[in-house]
Amino acid sequence: MLKKIQKILREFPDIKARSIASKLGVERSKVSSFLHENLDHFQQDQNYCWRLKSTVLQIEFDSDCWIDCKKFEATLASVESPQESQINSVVFIIPKGCNLLLESIARLISLANQLAYKGKNVTIDFSKYRSSFTYVNRIGFFEHLHNKITILPKRPEFSGAETYKSNNDNLVELAPINPENLDKTIPERFKKVFVSHAGAKYEQTAFTVISELYDNVREHSKSPIPGLIGLQLYNNISPRHIQTVISDSGEGIAGTLNQILAKKYPDILEQMKAQDIDPDVFLIKKVFTKGEISRSDDEGKGLGLKSTLNAASKFNATILVRQKTFEVKFYFRNGKLSKTIQQIEMPPILGTHICFDFILD
């Protein structure tokens, strides 16, 4: 009966059990029982109609536009969560005119790698838009992907990032953040490119922001998937700005701090419970604006993220902090933190993903 019902549903999807029974010439109760006993092959919607269970989860981004984090997350939220889905094959589709901003590229790399490490079959399809393929190759996209991830039309034979590395002052190619093999020159390289566009007066503040965020990922990631860092100047997007991304696939800032609050910071734990906002959102806001929360017992630890925001306040900047299922965005204007915006109940992406946007005059 399995093959007969599969054949019917391929030709007539979204029909009720009685219609299937009619086509088979058997009792409806027999068909209904069989369908419910084989939910690994069939799925029923809220109207009690049946269809073949999907074997591939397709995630297609918008065409003919720039894909920032907002559009990336909206696309992800419009389908079943790839992290939580029982479907074992996930395909990300880059359509014609789909231009991925660096902040979205970092999240795509992290999510794809996390799915691959879970044993899922992951494909990223650039067949419809080779220009996007060429760009992501130039910044080092493919070097940071799990080798079991399928690339369409095919993985490039040569890395554009390696071929043209450091010959463009408008970007710093994606670099790994690996605690086991740390490249201590990375913050200095990023500062140099940043200052070349923003000016020497921002030299120290730029170095503080980048090095503190870099160190945070290095120290707290605890994931077999290396983190990454990259920078891109966007001259042709208003407002003109420099974008720096730092991502990892670990437990996240909130995840690691939640483990020690009850023992080390019971007063903060009580404050979290008393708030009318999501407790983890409160925690991220507090650790970035007040500091003094750390897993380490060393005196002075816990101020790193706060110093990041203090430095960012010296210029018009935005810092977006994405955690497993939520994000907080800090806006700085005229030398102070002007507002924060948070979003909760987002599709899961493990780790911490920080985007630092500096608006150029």
C-alpha positions in Angstrom: 0.0 0.0 0.0 2.9 2.3 0.7 4.0 2.7 -2.9 0.4 3.0 -4.1 -0.3 5.9 -1.7 3.0 7.6 -2.5 2.1 7.5 -6.2 -1.4 9.0 -5.5 0.1 11.8 -3.4 2.7 12.7 -6.0 -0.1 13.3 -8.5 -2.7 14.6 -6.0 -1.0 16.3 -3.0 -3.1 17.7 -0.1 -6.1 15.4 -0.2 -8.0 13.7 2.6 -7.8 10.0 3.6 -11.3 9.3 2.1 -10.1 10.6 -1.3 -7.1 8.3 -1.2 -9.3 5.4 -0.1 -11.6 6.1 -3.0 -8.8 6.0 -5.5 -7.5 2.8 -4.0 -11.0 1.2 -3.7 -10.5 0.3 0.0 -12.1 1.5 3.3 -11.2 4.9 4.6 -10.4 3.6 8.1 -7.8 1.3 6.7 -6.1 4.1 4.7 -6.3 6.4 7.7 -4.7 3.9 10.0 -1.9 3.2 7.5 -1.1 6.9 7.1 -0.9 7.5 10.8 1.4 4.4 11.2 3.8 5.7 8.6 4.4 9.3 9.6 8.0 9.0 8.4 6.6 9.0 4.9 3.4 11.1 5.2 2.4 14.3 6.9 -1.0 15.8 7.6 -1.9 19.5 7.7 -4.4 21.4 10.0 -7.2 20.7 7.5 -6.6 16.9 7.7 -5.1 16.7 4.2 -2.2 14.5 3.5 1.0 14.9 1.4 4.3 13.2 1.1 6.7 14.2 3.8 9.3 16.4 2.5 12.8 15.0 2.3 14.5 18.3 1.6 14.2 21.6 3.5 14.8 24.4 1.0 15.7 27.9 2.2 15.7 30.4 -0.6 16.8 34.0 0.0 15.2 37.0 -1.6 16.3 37.9 -5.2 17.6 41.3 -6.5 18.5 42.8 -3.2 21.1 43.1 -0.4 20.6 40.4 2.2 21.3 41.9 5.6 20.7 40.2 9.0 17.1 41.3 9.0 16.3 39.7 5.7 18.5 36.7 6.5 16.5 36.0 9.7 13.2 36.7 8.1 13.9 34.0 5.4 15.0 31.6 8.1 11.9 32.2 10.2 9.6 31.7 7.1 10.4 28.0 7.0 10.8 25.1 9.4 13.9 25.6 11.7 16.7 23.7 10.1 18.3 23.0 13.5 15.1 21.5 14.9 13.6 19.9 11.8 13.5 16.1 11.4 14.4 16.6 7.7 18.0 15.5 7.2 18.8 17.5 4.0 18.9 21.3 3.9 19.5 23.4 0.8 20.3 27.1 0.9 19.5 28.7 -2.5 21.1 32.0 -3.6 18.8 33.3 -6.4 19.5 35.9 -9.1 20.6 39.3 -7.8 20.9 38.0 -4.2 23.8 39.9 -2.6 24.9 38.7 0.8 26.2 41.3 3.2 29.1 40.2 5.4 26.9 39.9 8.5 24.7 37.4 6.7 27.6 35.5 5.2 29.0 34.9 8.7 25.6 33.5 9.9 25.2 31.3 6.9 28.7 29.8 7.4 28.0 29.2 11.1 24.5 27.7 10.5 25.6 25.5 7.6 28.6 24.2 9.6 26.5 23.5 12.7 24.0 21.5 10.6 26.9 19.5 8.9 28.4 18.7 12.3 25.0 17.3 13.3 25.2 14.9 10.4 22.8 16.7 8.1 23.3 16.9 4.4 23.8 20.5 3.6 23.9 22.2 0.1 24.5 25.8 -0.8 23.4 26.5 -4.3 24.9 29.4 -6.2 23.8 28.1 -9.7 21.4 31.0 -10.3 23.8 33.8 -9.4 27.5 33.4 -10.2 28.3 37.0 -9.1 27.5 36.1 -5.5 29.6 33.0 -5.9 32.6 35.0 -7.1 32.3 37.5 -4.2 32.1 35.0 -1.4 35.0 33.1 -2.9 37.0 36.4 -2.8 36.4 36.9 0.9 37.2 33.3 1.9 33.7 31.8 2.3 34.5 28.3 1.1 37.6 27.8 3.3 35.4 28.1 6.4 32.8 25.6 5.4 32.7 21.9 6.5 34.2 19.8 3.7 31.0 17.7 3.6 28.9 20.6 2.6 27.9 20.4 -1.1 28.4 23.6 -3.2 26.6 24.1 -6.5 27.5 24.3 -9.3 30.8 23.1 -7.6 33.4 24.2 -5.1 36.0 26.5 -6.6 39.3 25.0 -7.4 41.2 28.1 -6.3 40.5 30.4 -3.4 40.0 34.0 -4.3 40.9 35.0 -0.8 44.3 33.3 -1.0 45.0 34.5 -4.5 44.2 38.2 -3.8 44.8 38.3 0.0 45.6 41.7 1.4 45.6 43.5 -1.9 42.3 45.4 -1.3 42.1 48.0 1.4 38.3 47.7 1.4 38.2 44.3 3.0 39.9 41.9 5.3 39.3 38.3 4.2 37.5 36.0 6.6 40.0 34.6 9.1 39.6 31.7 11.5 39.5 32.2 15.3 41.0 29.0 16.6 42.0 28.9 20.3 44.3 26.0 19.6 46.3 28.0 16.9 45.7 31.7 17.7 46.8 34.3 15.2 47.6 37.3 17.4 48.2 39.6 14.4 44.5 39.6 13.4 43.3 42.6 15.5 46.2 44.7 14.3 45.5 43.8 10.7 41.8 44.8 11.2 42.8 48.1 12.9 45.0 49.0 10.0 42.2 48.7 7.4 39.7 50.3 9.7 41.9 53.4 10.3 42.7 53.7 6.6 39.0 54.7 6.0 37.9 56.1 9.4 41.0 58.1 10.2 43.9 57.9 12.7 41.8 59.4 15.5 39.9 56.1 15.8 43.0 54.0 15.9 42.9 53.0 19.6 39.1 52.7 19.8 39.0 50.5 16.7 41.7 48.3 18.2 39.8 48.0 21.5 36.5 47.0 19.9 38.0 44.4 17.6 40.5 42.9 20.0 38.0 42.6 22.9 35.4 40.9 20.7 38.1 38.7 19.2 39.3 37.7 22.6 35.8 36.9 23.8 35.3 34.4 21.0 38.8 33.0 21.6 38.3 32.4 25.3 34.6 31.3 25.5 33.6 29.5 22.3 34.4 25.9 23.3 33.3 24.5 20.0 34.9 22.1 17.5 33.9 24.6 14.8 36.4 27.5 14.6 35.1 31.0 14.9 35.7 33.6 12.2 36.3 37.3 11.8 36.0 39.5 8.7 35.7 43.2 7.6 34.2 44.9 4.6 33.8 48.5 3.5 30.5 49.3 1.9 30.8 52.4 -0.2 27.7 51.8 -2.3 25.2 51.2 0.5 23.7 54.1 2.4 24.9 55.0 4.9 28.5 54.4 3.9 30.0 52.2 6.6 32.6 49.7 7.7 31.2 46.3 8.8 33.1 43.9 11.0 31.8 40.5 11.9 32.9 38.1 14.6 31.1 34.7 14.9 31.5 31.4 16.7 29.4 28.3 17.2 29.9 27.8 21.0 27.6 28.1 23.9 27.1 31.8 23.5 27.7 34.7 26.0 24.4 34.2 27.7 24.8 30.4 27.7 28.1 30.5 29.4 27.2 33.1 32.0 23.9 31.4 32.9 26.0 28.5 34.2 27.7 30.5 36.9 25.0 33.1 37.9 23.5 31.1 40.8 26.9 30.6 42.4 28.8 33.8 41.6 26.1 36.4 41.0 22.9 35.4 42.9 21.9 39.1 43.1 22.0 39.4 39.3 20.0 36.2 39.0 17.3 37.7 41.2 17.3 40.9 39.1 16.8 38.8 35.9 13.8 37.1 37.4 12.2 40.4 38.4 12.5 41.9 34.9 9.6 42.1 32.4 11.9 41.3 29.5 13.5 38.1 28.4 16.1 37.1 31.1 18.8 36.4 28.6 18.2 39.7 26.8 18.5 41.4 30.2 21.8 39.5 30.8 23.3 40.6 27.5 22.3 44.2 28.0 23.8 44.1 31.5 27.1 42.5 30.6 27.7 44.9 27.7 26.6 48.1 29.5 27.7 47.3 33.1 30.3 44.6 32.8 31.7 42.9 35.9 30.2 39.5 35.1 32.7 36.8 34.2 33.3 33.1 34.6 36.8 33.9 35.6 37.9 34.6 39.2 40.6 37.0 38.0 40.1 40.5 39.2 39.2 42.9 36.4 37.7 40.2 34.2 34.2 40.9 32.9 34.9 44.4 31.8 35.9 43.5 28.2 32.5 43.6 26.6 31.7 46.8 28.5 34.9 48.4 27.2 33.8 47.5 23.7 30.7 49.5 24.1 32.6 52.4 25.7 34.9 52.5 22.7 32.0 52.2 20.3 30.3 55.2 22.0 33.1 57.4 20.6 31.7 57.2 17.1 28.4 56.5 15.4 28.2 52.8 15.5 25.8 49.9 15.9 26.7 46.6 17.6 24.4 43.6 16.9 24.7 40.6 19.3 23.0 37.5 18.1 22.7 34.6 20.5 21.0 31.1 20.1 17.4 32.3 19.8 17.6 36.1 20.3 19.5 39.2 19.4 20.2 42.7 20.9 21.1 45.7 18.9 23.0 48.7 20.5 22.8 52.0 18.7 25.4 54.7 19.5 24.9 58.3 18.3 26.6 61.6 19.3 28.9 59.9 21.9 26.3 57.9 23.8 24.1 54.8 23.7 20.9 56.1 22.2 18.8 53.0 22.2 18.7 49.2 22.2 16.3 46.9 20.3 15.9 43.2 20.9 14.2 40.3 19.1 13.4 37.0 20.7 12.1 33.6 19.7 14.4 33.4 16.6 15.3 30.2 14.8 18.2 28.6 16.7 21.8 29.3 15.6 24.4 28.3 18.1 27.1 30.6 19.4 27.6 34.3 19.5 27.5 36.4 16.3 28.5 40.0 16.5 28.3 42.6 13.8 29.9 46.0 14.4 28.9 48.7 11.9 30.8 52.0 11.9 29.1 54.8 9.9 31.5 56.9 7.9 31.0 60.7 7.6 
